Amino acid sequence: MTIIEQTPGVEISLWPEGHGFETVDAWWDVMDKDEKQRLDNLMGIALLDTEVRERLVNKRDKSLLTAFGLSQETQNWIREINATSLIELAQAIVSKVQTGAYVGS
């Protein structure tokens, strides 16, 4: 693990729509390490299984997202992503996770 990964940080910028420290619990609940792993697992299976891919990309199937143990906040966030392919969905997820833009989306 690199020094950067071990260094704690604090987000102090203003978040859109008034979400910020009042939703700090959502930040940790939505994308903790286990949640990210579940999302990675879902994306990996969608890559290998056309039915799962269809349910994820085209239907944004709530039962599929629930089966992978994703929080309601993450499920809502995934349903709002505008993507027509697994690649587009994956790119949007990576982009939002890296920027923290999924909080309060």
C-alpha positions as CSV (number, residue, x, y, z in Angstrom):
1,M,0.0,0.0,0.0
2,T,1.4,3.4,-0.9
3,I,1.8,6.3,1.5
4,I,-1.0,8.2,-0.4
5,E,-3.5,5.3,0.2
6,Q,-2.6,5.4,3.9
7,T,-2.9,9.1,4.4
8,P,-6.3,10.2,5.7
9,G,-8.0,13.2,4.0
10,V,-10.9,15.4,4.5
11,E,-13.3,16.7,1.8
12,I,-13.9,20.4,2.5
13,S,-15.3,21.6,-0.8
14,L,-18.9,22.5,-1.1
15,W,-21.0,19.7,-2.5
16,P,-23.9,20.3,-4.9
17,E,-27.5,20.6,-3.8
18,G,-26.6,21.3,-0.2
19,H,-25.2,17.8,0.5
20,G,-22.0,17.8,2.5
21,F,-21.3,17.0,6.0
22,E,-24.9,16.5,6.8
23,T,-24.7,13.4,4.6
24,V,-21.2,12.3,5.8
25,D,-22.7,9.0,7.0
26,A,-23.9,8.3,3.4
27,W,-20.4,8.9,2.1
28,W,-19.0,6.0,4.2
29,D,-22.1,3.8,3.9
30,V,-22.4,4.2,0.1
31,M,-18.9,3.4,-1.0
32,D,-17.0,1.7,1.7
33,K,-14.4,-0.9,0.7
34,D,-17.0,-3.8,0.8
35,E,-19.5,-1.8,-1.3
36,K,-16.8,-1.1,-3.9
37,Q,-16.0,-4.8,-4.0
38,R,-19.6,-5.8,-4.5
39,L,-19.9,-3.3,-7.3
40,D,-16.7,-4.7,-8.8
41,N,-18.1,-8.2,-8.6
42,L,-21.4,-7.1,-10.3
43,M,-19.5,-5.4,-13.1
44,G,-17.2,-8.5,-13.6
45,I,-20.2,-10.8,-13.8
46,A,-21.9,-8.5,-16.2
47,L,-18.9,-8.6,-18.4
48,L,-19.1,-12.4,-18.6
49,D,-22.9,-13.0,-18.5
50,T,-25.1,-11.4,-21.2
51,E,-28.3,-11.8,-19.1
52,V,-26.7,-10.0,-16.1
53,R,-25.3,-7.3,-18.5
54,E,-28.8,-6.8,-20.0
55,R,-30.4,-6.6,-16.5
56,L,-27.7,-4.1,-15.3
57,V,-27.2,-1.9,-18.4
58,N,-30.6,-1.8,-20.0
59,K,-33.0,-2.5,-17.2
60,R,-31.1,-1.3,-14.1
61,D,-32.8,-4.2,-12.4
62,K,-33.4,-3.4,-8.7
63,S,-33.5,-7.1,-7.7
64,L,-30.1,-7.6,-9.4
65,L,-28.6,-4.6,-7.5
66,T,-30.1,-5.7,-4.3
67,A,-28.8,-9.3,-4.8
68,F,-25.3,-7.9,-4.9
69,G,-25.9,-6.1,-1.5
70,L,-25.6,-2.6,-2.9
71,S,-26.9,0.1,-0.6
72,Q,-30.1,2.0,-1.7
73,E,-28.0,5.1,-2.2
74,T,-25.7,3.3,-4.6
75,Q,-28.6,1.7,-6.4
76,N,-30.2,5.1,-6.9
77,W,-26.9,6.5,-8.1
78,I,-26.4,3.6,-10.6
79,R,-29.9,4.0,-12.0
80,E,-29.3,7.7,-12.7
81,I,-26.2,7.1,-14.8
82,N,-26.8,7.7,-18.5
83,A,-25.2,4.8,-20.3
84,T,-26.2,2.4,-23.1
85,S,-23.4,-0.1,-22.8
86,L,-21.4,-1.8,-20.1
87,I,-18.3,0.1,-21.1
88,E,-20.1,3.4,-20.8
89,L,-21.6,2.4,-17.4
90,A,-18.1,1.3,-16.2
91,Q,-16.5,4.5,-17.3
92,A,-19.2,6.6,-15.6
93,I,-18.9,4.6,-12.4
94,V,-15.1,4.9,-12.3
95,S,-15.3,8.6,-13.1
96,K,-17.8,9.3,-10.3
97,V,-16.1,7.1,-7.7
98,Q,-12.7,8.8,-8.4
99,T,-14.2,12.3,-8.1
100,G,-16.6,11.5,-5.3
101,A,-19.4,12.8,-7.4
102,Y,-21.7,9.9,-6.5
103,V,-22.4,11.4,-3.1
104,G,-25.8,13.0,-3.1
105,S,-26.3,12.2,-6.8
